Amino acid sequence: MKRLAIIFLSATLLSSPALAEDNKVIATYIDGDVTEAQVMQQFKPVLEMQPENKGKSFSQLDKNIQELLVKGYINSKLLEKEADKLKIRDSQEFKNKIKGIETQMIQQEVLERLIKDKITDKMVDDEYKALVASLKGQEEVKTSHILVDTEEQAKEIKKKLNKGSNFADLVKEFSKDEGSKANGGEIGYVLKGQLVPEYEGKAFTLKKNEVSDPVKTQFGWHLIKMLDKRAVQIPTKEQAEQSIRNKLSKEIVEKYFTDLAEKAKIELKL
């Protein structure tokens, strides 16, 4: 429905003399002309999700973006033409894929409508107040770590550190945590309860720049370096709003599925 609305809106705009410049030809290819209106009709929904491009006409966009959009439009038309030659739409395999995509979109639409109707501004406000209350007085720590498989390996690396080796260099050489390896092992600021208990239990006891002895968790053996400790930085409502809405959405969807399951009288017989 959203796409149809965009099409009808575009047709209305094109009929308006004030927006006649939308018919400006900005490219040609073997199948004809390409106008600003055609390109914007296809890509405006994407552009509207980008703060730096929202509300802009084609002529107001950066030249590099204009070129990308025009090439993208033409490529999509050329691919559609190739699809017709290959009779893609007539193949059963493609029809099965379309059916699967349709099913996913229907399910997503149900959940989006459910969430849209249930999350109120008051719920967001209440969640934010609860978040602020829970964060007041708390500390957060920033650490780096080296993760290895064995205690013996961790002890050998600790000896290297005691002899003056650079922590970040040893991270690159030995750590198996690919997520933090490129950043010197840093995992950023965290509160209590955000990491596995063994790791944070040690991290919060360290002094700035102190490196722990080997610490075992479910992931392996860690050497933890304390980088900083501070009072928790409380986010503004605007900063926290999206994560609050995500949390509320998750809770609503979980309850929805629980209610559906009860009504459906599901009985597993595995």
N, C-alpha and C positions, 0 to 999 in steps of 0.2 A: 504493500500500500504506500509506503514511504517513497518508493521509486516512481510509482504512478503519479503521486502528488507532485514530485519534482518535474515530471514530464509535462503535466498539465500546466504547472506554474510557468515552465519555460515557454510553452506555447502562448500563454497569455502575455508574457513579457515581450516576446518577439513581435506581437501584433501592435505593440505600443510604439508610436513614432519616437518617443523620448529615448527609447533603447534600441533604435535602429542600428546603432553602431555594433551591436552584438552580432549582426549579420556579416561583419567584416571578414573577408577571406584572409586567413592567416597561413594557409598552406594548400598545396594541391598534390594529388597523387593519381595513380592510374585510374581510380574509380571516381575522381571528381574533386570538388573543392572541400576544404575544411574551414568552418567558421568558428568564431569565438564562442557563439552560442552552443554549438555542438560539443566543443571541448568542455565548456563549463557545465553543461548538462550532465556529462559523464563524471566529472571530477569534483564538482562543487561539494558534494557530501563529505569527501575526504578533506578538502581544503577547509571546510567549516570546523573541522576538529583540530585544526592547527591554529593556535592563537595568533601567530604572526601573519596568517593569510585569511583569517576569518573576515567575511564581509567585503573582501576585495573583489573588484572586477578583474577580468583577464588582463586588461591593459595596466592595472596597478600592480600586478605580480612581478617579481624579479624575472629578468630575461632568461636566466638559466631554468627557472621553474616553468616559464612559458614553453620553452623548448622541450623540456621533459614531458609536459602535458600533451603537447601536439604530437610528439613522437609516440607517446603512449596511446593516444587516441587512434592514430593511424595503424599502429601495430595491432591493436585490438580488432580493427576492421579487417586487416589482412588475415589475421588468424581466423576470424569468423568465416571469411571467404574460403580459406583452406579447409575449415571444418565442413563446409557445404560440399566441397569437392570430394572429401573423404567419406561423406555421408555419415558423419559422427553421430548426428542426432537420431539416425535410424537404427543404430546398433543397440542390441540388447544390453551389452555391457555398460554403455553410456546411460541408458535409461535406468539401469539398476543404481548407478552412481547418483543420478538425479534424485531418485526415490530416497536414497539414504540421506542426501543433503537436505531434502525437503523435510524428512522426519526430524532431523536435528534442528532445523530452523523452526519447526512447529513447537518442539519442546522448549527451545530457547525463548520463543515468543510467549509461551504460557508463563514461564518463570519471570520474564521481564515485566509482564503485566501484573503478575502477583506482587512483585517487589515495588513497582511503581505505585500501586494502590495502598500499600501497607506502611511504607516508610514516611514518617511525617517530620516536619522541622522540629517539633517538640521532642521527638525521639532522638534526633541528632543532638539537640541541645542537652538533653538529659545525659546522654552517653558522654558528651564532652565534659560536662561537670563532674561526672564520675571518674573520668580519665584524669582530670586535673587533681581531684582529691586523692587518687591512688598514687600519683607521681610526687606529690609534695613531700619533701623531706628525704627523698630517695637519692642515692648516689648511682652514677654510672661509670663504667671503666672502659678504657680503650686499650686493647692488647694486640700483640702480634704473637704468632706461635709457629713452631716447627713441628710437623706431624710425621712420625715414622712408625714402623711396624713393631719394633722391639725395644725393650727397656735398655738393652746393651747398646744399641745404636744411639739412643737418646743420651745415654751417659757419655759416650764417646764425643758426641757433638757438644755437650756441656763442658767437657774438658777443653775443647777447641775454643769455646767462648771464654773460659777462664784464662786462657793464654792470650786473649786479645783478638780473636777472630771476629769479623763483623757479622752481626746477627742476620741482616738482610742477605748477605752473601751466602750464609749457610742455609737460609730458607730456600734460595734458588737452587742450591746444590742438593739438598736432602729432602725437603718437605714434600709429602705426597698430597697435600691439600691444594689442588689445582685452583680452587676458587680464590684463595688468598695469596698464592705463590707469587703472582706477578706484582703484588703490592707489598712485598716485603713481609708477607705473613699477616698483615694487618686485617682485623675483622671489624674494626670500628667500635663505636660506643655501644654498650649493652647494659641493660638493667639486670638485677637478680631475677632469675626465672626464665631468662631468654636463651641460656646455654645449658648444656648438660651439667648436672650438679657437680661432678668431679672437677670440671674445668673452672666453673665460676667460683666454686668453693675455694680454690687456690688463688684465682685471679684477684679476688677482692681483698686478699690478705697481703698482696705484694706492695712494695714501695715503688715509686716511680723509677723506671729504668732497671728494676730488679728482674732477674730471670729465675724462674722456678727450677727445682729439680724435676726429673721426669714425672709426669702425671698421666695415669692410665684412664682412658675412657673407652666407650664402645667402638670408637674409631681408630684407636691405637694409642701411641705414647706421645705426649706433648711436652715441649719446652715452651713455657709461657713467659713473655716479656711484658711487663706493665709499662704502658706508654703514658697514660694519664688517668686521673680520677677526678671527678667533679660532681657538683650538685646537678641533678638531672635537668636537662633543658626542656621545659614544658612547651609543647607546640601551640601555636595559635589555633583557633577554631578552624580557620581556612586551611591551615596545613594539615590538620587532623581529619577534616571532614570526609575525604575520600576513603580513608581507612576505616572510619566509623561506619560509613554507609556500606562498605564491603562486609564488615562484621555483622551489621544488622541484616544484610541480605543473606549471608550464610546462615544465620539463625532462623530466619523466616523460611528459607528453602528446606532446611533440615526438619523443621516442624511440619512443613507442608507434606514432605515425603513420609514422615511418621504417621500423620493423619491419613494419608492415602493408603498406606500399608494396613492400618487398622481397619479401614473401611473395606479394603479388598480381601480381608481375612486370609492373608498370605500364610501358608504353611509349608515350610521347607521339608523335603523328604530326601535328603542327600545320603 
